[in-house]
Amino acid sequence: MSDDLAARLREQGLRLTPQRQLILRAVEELAHATPDEVLAHVRSQVSSVNASTVYRTLEVLEELGLVRHTHLSDRAPTYHSTREHEHVHAVCRRCQAVTSYDPGLVAPVVERLAADGFTVDVGHLAIFGVCGDCARAESAPPPT
C-alpha cells in the first residue's frame, strides 16, 4: 500500500504524509466507509487528524485511483479501496448491510446499455432492497 501510494503521490508532485497513509489504511480496513467513519477510525489511532484533512485526502486518493466512492445511502459517499475487485453493492434498506457481488451479476444490463453506447461504472452501482435476513425476520410468525 505505502509503495503504491508513495509512487502515485510523487507522480503528482505530492508528499507521502502519515495522515495520507493512515486514511488509506483506514479505507482498506473498513472496506466500505463514509468520511466520518474513516475519521473515527483514524482518530482512534491519532487524535490530531481533523475532518477537513480526511475529506481532502479522500479526494486526493480518489484522483490517484487508490479509492473509489459510491452512494450507499442518502448520506455521505462511501469509500472503498481499489485493491478490492470491482463489485456491485447490494444495500439492505432495513439493516443497512452492504453485500458485494461480482459484476457478472449485472452483465446483461451492462451489455444492453453498451449496445446503446453507454458505459456503466459498475463499481459505483448500488442496488437497494431488503436482505434475506430482514425478509425472513419480517415473514416469521410473532413469538408466542
Secondary structure, 3 states (H helix, E strand, C coil): CHHHHHHHHHHCCCCCCHHHHHHHHHHHHHCCECHHHHHHHHHCCCCCCCHHHHHHHHHHHHHCCCEEEECCCCCCCEEEECCCCCCEEEEECCCCCEEEECHHHHHHHHHHHHHCCCCCCHHHCEEEECCHHHHHHHHCCCCC
